């Protein structure tokens, strides 16, 4: 386990570490502007006329993806009692989305990058997507057989005390940065809600560690907070990797510090405890150095009874242990 040195001045938060996607946050489900107006008038009726789309989404999520968006979608499908049919092929495309072949037809769910790579036009719906993103939604584009079908917009729910944690980190004079694969509009909307000004968005999973390394080359000591498989390289690269206990096993194995409870306030507690530990280490080294500096010359000249020297040595060790035990009284 690494100990956070007092010179640590930067904490990188993965977006999913401060916000959670839930089935309750799935707010829109439409294929065009006209469909959106229809949805706004009668949401329940609109959704009931489109069970096939939700079945396909459920089939993709059933694959067992640990992505928060997939988990939110599958929970919603379960809540609505929808069946989850088998599919012929499944492919997760990191940083882009997923591809599934269902009933012989290719279905894509992902972001703009995925649609551009597959040559699927969506630009005429850009205004709708942008409007949803500016409200803090993560928008997924759905296409079947190279044709745009619709959108899924998932509103992230901020984790409890997320805003207070960011404020607390700033009080400790620590710079906070949000690192996310989401687009800039969605990331800024969430950042504004919790007080994070500096945001690095549109980062592919494999590039998160590169961002951390670039910050380190600037001489900054970086802590990374994450909970997903995609965060593992960044957690390993950071000076201090902090894994959320409710996250993936890979992230927990990579992190130097694991927050057992899914409570972001423990990030601040961990930093304060680590700093207190460093202070105790330095205090113990100081007193041990002073003891040896004074005691060894006296003993060398035969001015110290061996029994007294042994007792003094024992007392020195006792003082170090006692001073370390005072960590239990540190208020974090």
N, C-alpha and C positions, 0 to 999 in steps of 0.2 A: 504494500500500500504506500502510495506517495503521500508526502506531507506537504500541504500547501504553504509555500514560503510567503512571508508578509509582503514580498515585492510583487505578488500576483496581482495584476491590474486589469485582467480581462476575462470575462466569462462569455462563452459562445453557447447560446441556447438554440437547439433544434426546435423548429416551430411546434412539432408534435409533443415536445416536452412541456410546453406551456398551454397547449390547446388540444382538445380531444374531439374527434369526429364521432357523432352518435347518430343513430337512426332517426332521432327526434329532429336532427338538424337537416334532414333531407327536405328541402323546401320547394324545389321546382322540378318539373318533369314535363318537358314540352319539346316540340319539333319545329316550331316556327313562331313568328310573332302572333299569328292568329291563334295558334294553339295556346300560347301564353295567356292571351286574353280570355280564352275559353277556360283555361285552368283557374285564372283569378276569379271568374264568375262562379264556378262550381268545381272545386278541387277534387272532392270525393268521386263525383261522377266522371271526371276526366281521367283519374287514375284507374277507375274500374274498367274503363274502355281500353286500357293499355296494359293488360296483364302480361302479354307476351314479352314486352320489353323488360318488365321487372323479373320475369322468369329467367330471361337470358342473363341479366345482371346477377341474379341469385346463383345461377350456374357458374358464373365466373368466380364469384366470391367463395363458393363452396370448395374451390380448389385448396383452400387452406391458407390463403395469403395472409400475412401478418400485417399488411398495410391497414392503417386505421380506417381508410375510406372503404376498403373491402369488408372490414368487420362491421362497419355501420350499415352497409347495404344488405349484408346477409341477415343482420338482426332485424332490419325492417321487413325483409322477405318472410322471415320466421313469424314476425308479429302479425303479418297479414295472412299467414297460413298458406303461402304459395308453395307449389311443388318446385323441386330443384332438379331439372332433367340432366341427364348425362350429356357430355359433349365429346367430340372426337379428338380435339386437339386443344391444348392450352399452352400459352407462352406469356410469361411475365417479361416485360421490356422495361428494365430499370430506368427510372427518370422519365418515362414516357407513358406507360399504361399497360394494358393487357390485350392479348389477341386470343380469341377462342373460335373454334369451328363448331357450329351447332347446326344439326340437320343439314350438313353439307354447305353451309353458308358461313363466310368469315365475318366475325363481329369484332369490332374494335371499340375499346373504351379507354380514353386517355386524354392527354392535353394537346395543345396546338402542335407541339413538336411531332407527336405521333401522326397527327392528321397530315402535316406537311410532308413527312417522310413517306407516307402511303399515298400521297397525291389526292387527298380528299378535300375539296373546297369547303370552307366554312366562313370565309371572309364576309359574306353578306349577313351573317348572324353575329358579327363581331360586336356590334353595339349592345346586343342583349347580353353576351358573355361579359363584356367589360362592366356593364351596369351591375351585374350580379357580383363580380369580383370586387368592385369598389365598396360593396356592402359587407365584405368579409367572407364571401362564399368561395369554396374551392369548386371550380366548374370542370366537370368531365364531359367530353364530347363523345357521343355514341354514334357509330356508323355501322352499316351492314352492307356487305357487297359493294363497297366503295361509295355508298350513298349516305349522306347525313341523315340520321334518324331523330336525334334529339339531344338533350342535355340533362345532366344530373348536377344539381348545385347543392353542395353540402356545407352548412354553416357550422363552423367550429365553435365548440363551447369552451370557454376559457376554464382552465383548471382553477380550483379554489385557491385563493390567495396569490394568484399569479402576479397581479399588479403590485401587491404588497411586497412580494419577493424581489421584484425588479427595483422597487423603491429602496428596499433594504440593501441590495447590492450596491446601488449608487451611493447610499449613505456610507458604505464601507470604502467608497472611492474606487469602485471597480467598474470598468467600462463594460457595458452589456451589448452584445450584437446578436441579432436573430439570423440564423443560417437556415435557409429552406429551399426546397425544390419548387415551391409554389411560385406563381407569377408575382410581379412587383406590387400590383394593385391589392391582391388578397393579403399579401404579407404586410403591407403598410397599414391596411385596415385593422389587422390584428395588433400590429405594433403600436398603433395609436391608442388602442384600448388599454394596453398594459404599460405604456410608457417607454417603449423601446424606439429610439430614434434611428439608430444605425441598423440597416437591414441589408443582407446580402441574399438576393433571391435568384430564382432560376438556376440553382446549383444542382448539377447531376450528382447522384449518389457517390460516384467514384471520384468526384472533384472536391468533396467536403474536406478530405484530409489535405488536399493541396492548398485550400484556403487557410487552414490552420497553420500549415508549414510556412506560408507566405507571411503570416502575422508573426510567427516566431522568428523569421529572418529579420524582422524589424526590431528585434530585441524584446518582444513582449512575452510575458509568461501567460500562457493560455490554459483556461479550464474549459472543457467541453461537456455540456449536459445533453444526453440523448437517451433514447429508449428503443430504437429500432435496429434491425439488422444493417440497414444502410448507414447507420451512425458508427458502426464498429471501427472502420478504418480511421475515422476522425477522432474517436475516443482513444484509440491507440496512439495516434500522432500527438495529441494534446499533452501538455505537461501534466495536467490532472484530468483524467477521464472520469466523469461522474455519470453512472448509469442509473436510470430509474428502475426501482425494484419490480414494477409491474410490466416492464418492457421485455424484449426478447432475451432468450438465454444467451445468445451470442453477444449482445451488448453488455450483459451483466458479466460475462467472462472477460470481456475486454476492458471494462472500466476498472480504474484503480480504486474508486470509491463506489459503493453500491448503496443507494437509498432504499432501505428495506420497505418503508412505507411510501406510498405514492403521494407524498406531500412535499411540494417544492420548497417549503420553509426549511426543510432539512439541508438544502444547499447552503443557505446562510449559516446554519448551525455547524455544518461540516467545515466551512471555511473558518469560522470563529474558533472551533475546537482545534483545527490544524494549526492555526496561528498561536493559540495558547500552548499547544504542544511544543512548537518551535521555541517559544520563550522559555519553557521549562528546560528544554534540552540545553539551551545556551546558559541558563542559570546554573544548571548542574555541572556543565563543563567549566564554567568560571570558578565555582567553589572548589571543584576537584583540582583545578590548576593551582589555585591559591594554596590549598592544603599541601600539595606536593612541593610547591616552590618554597614554602616555609619549612615544612617538616623534613624533607630529604637532606638539606644541608646540615640541619641541627643533628639529625641522626648520624650523618657521615662523620661528624667531628666527635661522636661519642657523648654528646651532651643530652641524649634522650634515652631513658631506660627502655629497653626492648618491649617490656610489658606495657608501658605507657604508649609506646608507638603502635603496638598492636591494637590497644583499646581505641586510640585515636583513629586508626584506620577503620575500625568497625563503626565508630561514630560517624565518620565521614560517609561511609556507605549508607548508614541509616538516614543521614540527613538528605542524601540524594533520593532515596526511596520515598521518604516522607514528603519531600518537595514535589515529587512526581504525583504522589497520591492526592495532592491538593487540586489536581485537575478536576476531580469530582465536584469541586465547589465552584468551578467556573460557570458563570451564567451565560448560556448561549440561547 
